[in-house]
């Protein structure tokens, strides 16, 4: 883990973008399928587990659109309720 060492008596300024967290994104995506309307999630990490979760949601019938770290989920068409075994095995998190 990186660290910052601050020396001197000078004011700090600047910006730092905090990366999205997989352990937050996956439950948010799972909860999003219960919505009646479109769900937009920003700052979502571009990692395999998130991609696998999006594949699972699509398999269940939800619409998914990803542009960079922004995901739009359209759960209105989701009608299936059985999680595809081949995809769920790929997730490295608990469900």
Wavefront OBJ file of the C-alpha trace (Angstrom):
o trace
v 0.000 0.000 0.000
v 1.313 3.451 -0.927
v 1.743 6.276 1.508
v 2.308 9.996 1.471
v 4.930 11.664 3.627
v 4.190 15.349 4.195
v 7.078 17.575 5.250
v 7.311 21.316 5.587
v 4.673 23.799 6.603
v 3.098 24.345 3.199
v -0.597 23.951 2.388
v -1.522 20.907 0.347
v -3.591 21.110 -2.801
v -4.466 18.931 -5.749
v -6.807 16.104 -6.559
v -6.689 12.378 -6.132
v -9.197 10.030 -7.739
v -10.185 7.203 -5.446
v -10.680 3.927 -7.295
v -13.957 2.067 -6.998
v -13.982 -1.047 -4.832
v -14.991 -4.496 -6.077
v -16.438 -5.416 -2.679
v -18.803 -2.452 -2.951
v -19.577 -2.728 -6.665
v -20.724 -6.363 -6.734
v -23.467 -6.031 -4.080
v -24.607 -2.752 -5.648
v -24.937 -4.468 -9.030
v -26.820 -7.378 -7.459
v -29.200 -4.977 -5.723
v -29.653 -2.981 -8.926
v -31.496 -5.840 -10.599
v -34.332 -5.363 -8.083
v -34.973 -1.821 -9.289
v -37.868 -1.028 -11.599
v -35.949 1.654 -13.439
v -32.544 2.278 -14.918
v -29.612 2.198 -12.490
v -26.383 4.103 -13.170
v -23.248 3.226 -11.239
v -20.143 5.382 -11.599
v -16.549 4.752 -10.562
v -17.032 1.010 -10.969
v -13.707 -0.830 -11.265
v -12.856 -2.380 -14.631
v -11.988 -5.854 -13.370
v -12.929 -9.415 -14.264
v -15.280 -9.945 -11.285
v -17.380 -6.938 -12.295
v -17.442 -8.169 -15.906
v -18.544 -11.619 -14.698
v -21.305 -10.070 -12.590
v -22.496 -8.080 -15.608
v -22.551 -11.315 -17.641
v -24.652 -12.939 -14.905
v -27.105 -10.027 -14.885
v -27.395 -10.186 -18.676
v -27.993 -13.940 -18.478
v -30.845 -13.211 -16.043
v -32.349 -10.879 -18.629
v -31.168 -7.428 -17.529
v -29.769 -4.968 -20.025
v -26.231 -3.766 -19.367
v -24.251 -0.923 -20.903
v -20.685 -0.125 -19.868
v -18.621 2.911 -20.809
v -15.336 3.086 -18.952
v -16.058 3.080 -15.236
v -19.776 3.886 -15.676
v -22.357 1.102 -15.859
v -26.000 1.502 -16.821
v -28.226 -1.371 -15.756
v -31.703 -1.882 -17.217
v -33.300 -4.491 -14.944
v -36.834 -4.202 -16.350
v -36.512 -7.228 -18.629
v -34.898 -9.520 -16.064
v -37.229 -12.477 -15.732
v -34.999 -15.441 -14.996
v -33.991 -16.288 -11.445
v -31.495 -19.138 -11.773
v -27.895 -18.025 -11.589
v -25.829 -19.627 -14.355
v -23.395 -22.033 -12.698
v -20.638 -21.549 -15.258
v -20.567 -17.804 -14.567
v -21.023 -17.908 -10.800
v -17.953 -20.146 -10.500
v -15.881 -17.364 -12.027
v -16.643 -14.850 -9.258
v -13.965 -14.558 -6.603
v -16.377 -13.129 -4.037
v -19.097 -14.663 -1.929
v -22.684 -14.417 -3.082
l 1 2 3 4 5 6 7 8 9 10 11 12 13 14 15 16 17 18 19 20 21 22 23 24 25 26 27 28 29 30 31 32 33 34 35 36 37 38 39 40 41 42 43 44 45 46 47 48 49 50 51 52 53 54 55 56 57 58 59 60 61 62 63 64 65 66 67 68 69 70 71 72 73 74 75 76 77 78 79 80 81 82 83 84 85 86 87 88 89 90 91 92 93 94 95
